[in-house]
Amino acid sequence: MDLGKRKGYTVSEQKVILSFEHGEAEIWAVTSKIINVFCGLESREHDSRAIEENREQAVKLSVEEREDGLWIDTGALSVRVSDGFYVDFYDENGDAVCADYRGQRKPLQVVSDEMLKILASEGHKADRGTGHVFDVLKQLRGDEYFYGLGDKTGFLDKRGYDYEMWNTDNPDPQVDSFKALYKSIPFFMALTGEHVYGIFLDNPCKSFFNMGQESQEYYYFGAAGGNLDYYYMSGNSLAEVLSHYTYLTGTCPLPQKWTLGYHQSRWGYTTLEDVEEIARGMRERDIPCDAIHFDIDYMQDYKVFTWNESRYQGDAAGYLATLADRGFKPVAINDPGVKKEKGYAVYDEGVEKGYFARTPQGQVYINAVWPGDAAFPDFGNPAVRRWWGENQKFLLDKGVRGIWNDMNEPASFKGPLPEDVVFTDEDKTSDHARMHNLYGHLMAKGTYEGLKRLDGRRPFVITRACFAGSQKYATCWTGDNHSIWAHLQMAIPQLCNLGLSGMPFAGTDVGGFGSDATGELLARWVQTGCFSPLFRNHSAMGSRRQEPWQFGEEILAIYRKYVKLRYRWIPYFYDLFHEAERTGAPVMRPLVYHYEKDEAARKCNDEFLLGDRILVAPVIWQGMNKRMVYLPEGVWYDYWTDEKITGPVWFVRDAPLDVCPIYVKAGSVIPAMEPMSYVGEKKEDVLLLDVYPGIGEWEHYQDNGEDFAYRDGEYNQYHIVVDERGISQCRMTHHGYERTYSRVLANRFGVSTELETQRA
């Protein structure tokens, strides 16, 4: 986009308003390290749905006219604006970090009508033009690594790939060439030899990110509509840049503790007897489990906010109460499509109050989903979100403890929703082209806020479709994967990039949703899945069942081993989620997050970190019983053998089917808990500490695990120190929660020592 020669500028507080021959633009210093670049192509307002608060901090700007452009300095970075509205960013030392490309995009290849027909017949989408209203081209230096962009397929580093932000329900087995999936998070971080920066395109319309696939000279991002509105974030590390992004869009609130346990699900648990078989099977076979999920078959004719009582002997609430007595929390699916049926209260009320999306002619727009012909709630309308939230009472009254939002791209069975379907965008009329990528985000927001009002506990909302900022309202999963080894392999970079996109609470369907799992695949998948923030086994009707006991005693024993390891370390996971709320840090992290200068870490797709203390190197290839392991710098201990290994180093590790290689950093303290069948089965009276010799410390967090009282100071904080002998000291640094540990036991290579907790 070329605005022509710059004619002048004015400074208004922390904004520099620039006039060009062909329009106006703005540079806004949100903070000294976050710069907004704006050109109002559609409106003069930012109008963000991702950034919901004023995040401006005081910055003293220095603006200077020079021969090569207008220079804007914040003290932490500099921005140069040149003719044409080229915008370049420099660090505090004046070194170039991120510069606009001055050349032109490569010309598009002309596609003939005949070729378009051939491509369409083969299931490919193609057109002659880009449909972009703007493109921002940035120079490629040649040493960039790109991370983030949500749940895109492929590998951790997105250099050389081409993506679209358009929430898409595509059940085909997902491969590297997929441009779009269920989530649109238009944020990425770039790591070069000397610098780190991030860019967030705050535009909900269909957008495009070509990360050097088109050219080795530039990468670009653009959009099919809306404003040119992006945020540049500087920092000294990936962690710092990510903290800037979550400062803008929000962090993931601390979840209820039980949500960190194991979840069992399947599309096909249709009756009370089906669910009871699962509940009984988990307890009898000693598989810890906190949640059983109810897919669409619990509904009456797939109508939202109904329950098929005939399948539950007329008393669903009574049966769910028996589940609760045994420690199971019911999680119910909820789709946005409301069945078109006169006499169905949800549909009638939605029509009466004008709560559904409409055609340009003013009629309720109808497409088909699971209940057949259905209307789509207009979640951009605050009144609709509140109405949807209040309707959650039906499920809460039955005993449901979590809501699982699905089909909210929105998915539809009679072709996609036309882009001119009329929606609301808060206080103004909009259309599907603008609201599509926001649909699942706003549905999650309405659900979250409704549950919070009605229940008071921290809402547990799962969503398939997301936009930037959805982490404030929901956890997510990667959608309809398959029981294939390629999808187990892809799970690691997908979940790591979601964490680097501000979504720390994420998981995959363990074992795969579609297709048929094998015992070996399930065993290897649980060894990865037990370390993912959301830990759920889910599969599709018609596929091979994949409960832990479906593949014989060997696989059952392996499954039990890793689910129990997950439960042992739930206090550690909870600490990481506490950190995530405060700083935006992921829970599951790629190695590069902590080892940026390490070339092996920058493209490591088959290992990951849990926090900064635990490294997991799962086997993700069929038939393998050994694997190459890479450990970055530092001293590490093999979790299973206690062997001490100094990195950086590559080596071969034996990994028979029951072994997932795990390594713990020297100087680590891993908070743990005693064995339980579900969170809260027993009073957490004893804090266990898995201690590894070395110089280190840890902040352990404790609260009631359910409500928001912690935000009023009702929590305990413990500072734990480790020395080279592996002897810990534990000191309580904040005491606001009435329940404290009666004992603290430090475990060092199988030997336990009781510690005295000192009070601050």
Stockholm file with secondary structure:
# STOCKHOLM 1.0

chainA/1-760         MDLGKRKGYTVSEQKVILSFEHGEAEIWAVTSKIINVFCGLESREHDSRAIEENREQAVKLSVEEREDGLWIDTGALSVRVSDGFYVDFYDENGDAVCADYRGQRKPLQVVSDEMLKILASEGHKADRGTGHVFDVLKQLRGDEYFYGLGDKTGFLDKRGYDYEMWNTDNPDPQVDSFKALYKSIPFFMALTGEHVYGIFLDNPCKSFFNMGQESQEYYYFGAAGGNLDYYYMSGNSLAEVLSHYTYLTGTCPLPQKWTLGYHQSRWGYTTLEDVEEIARGMRERDIPCDAIHFDIDYMQDYKVFTWNESRYQGDAAGYLATLADRGFKPVAINDPGVKKEKGYAVYDEGVEKGYFARTPQGQVYINAVWPGDAAFPDFGNPAVRRWWGENQKFLLDKGVRGIWNDMNEPASFKGPLPEDVVFTDEDKTSDHARMHNLYGHLMAKGTYEGLKRLDGRRPFVITRACFAGSQKYATCWTGDNHSIWAHLQMAIPQLCNLGLSGMPFAGTDVGGFGSDATGELLARWVQTGCFSPLFRNHSAMGSRRQEPWQFGEEILAIYRKYVKLRYRWIPYFYDLFHEAERTGAPVMRPLVYHYEKDEAARKCNDEFLLGDRILVAPVIWQGMNKRMVYLPEGVWYDYWTDEKITGPVWFVRDAPLDVCPIYVKAGSVIPAMEPMSYVGEKKEDVLLLDVYPGIGEWEHYQDNGEDFAYRDGEYNQYHIVVDERGISQCRMTHHGYERTYSRVLANRFGVSTELETQRA
#=GR chainA/1-760 SS CCCCSEEEEEEETTEEEEEETTEEEEEEESSSSEEEEEECSSCSSCCCSSCCSCCCCCCCCEEEEETTEEEEECSSEEEEEETTTEEEEEETTSCEEECBCCSCCCCCCCCCHHHHHHHHHTTCCCCSSCCCSEEEEEECCSCCEEEESSSCSSCSCCTTCEEEECCCCCCSCCCTTCCCCSEECCEEEEECSSCEEEEEECCCSCEEEESSSSCSSEEEEEESSSCEEEEEEEESSHHHHHHHHHHHHCCCCCCCGGGGSEEECCTTCCSHHHHHHHHHHHHHTTCCCCEEEECGGGSSTTCTTCCCGGGGTTCHHHHHHHHHHTTCEEEEEECSCEECCTTCHHHHHHHHHTCBCBCTTSSBCEEEETTEEEECBCTTSHHHHHHHHHHTHHHHHHTCCEEEECSTTTCCSSSCCCTTCEEEETTEEEEHHHHGGGHHHHHHHHHHHHHHHHHCBCCCEEESSEETTGGGTCEEECCSCBSSHHHHHHHHHHHHHHHTTTCCSEECEETCSBSCCCHHHHHHHHHHHTTSSSEEECCCTTSCCCSTTTTCHHHHHHHHHHHHHHHHTHHHHHHHHHHHHHHCCCSEECGGGTCTTCHHHHTCCSCEEETTTEEECCCCSTTCSEEEEEEEEEEEEETTTCCEEEEEEEEEEECCTTCCCEEEETTCEEEECCCCSSTTSSCCCEEEEEECSSSEEEEEEECCSSBSGGGGTCCEEEEEEECTTCCEEEEEEEECSSCCCSEEEEEETTEEEEECEEEC
#=GC SS_cons         CCCCSEEEEEEETTEEEEEETTEEEEEEESSSSEEEEEECSSCSSCCCSSCCSCCCCCCCCEEEEETTEEEEECSSEEEEEETTTEEEEEETTSCEEECBCCSCCCCCCCCCHHHHHHHHHTTCCCCSSCCCSEEEEEECCSCCEEEESSSCSSCSCCTTCEEEECCCCCCSCCCTTCCCCSEECCEEEEECSSCEEEEEECCCSCEEEESSSSCSSEEEEEESSSCEEEEEEEESSHHHHHHHHHHHHCCCCCCCGGGGSEEECCTTCCSHHHHHHHHHHHHHTTCCCCEEEECGGGSSTTCTTCCCGGGGTTCHHHHHHHHHHTTCEEEEEECSCEECCTTCHHHHHHHHHTCBCBCTTSSBCEEEETTEEEECBCTTSHHHHHHHHHHTHHHHHHTCCEEEECSTTTCCSSSCCCTTCEEEETTEEEEHHHHGGGHHHHHHHHHHHHHHHHHCBCCCEEESSEETTGGGTCEEECCSCBSSHHHHHHHHHHHHHHHTTTCCSEECEETCSBSCCCHHHHHHHHHHHTTSSSEEECCCTTSCCCSTTTTCHHHHHHHHHHHHHHHHTHHHHHHHHHHHHHHCCCSEECGGGTCTTCHHHHTCCSCEEETTTEEECCCCSTTCSEEEEEEEEEEEEETTTCCEEEEEEEEEEECCTTCCCEEEETTCEEEECCCCSSTTSSCCCEEEEEECSSSEEEEEEECCSSBSGGGGTCCEEEEEEECTTCCEEEEEEEECSSCCCSEEEEEETTEEEEECEEEC
//
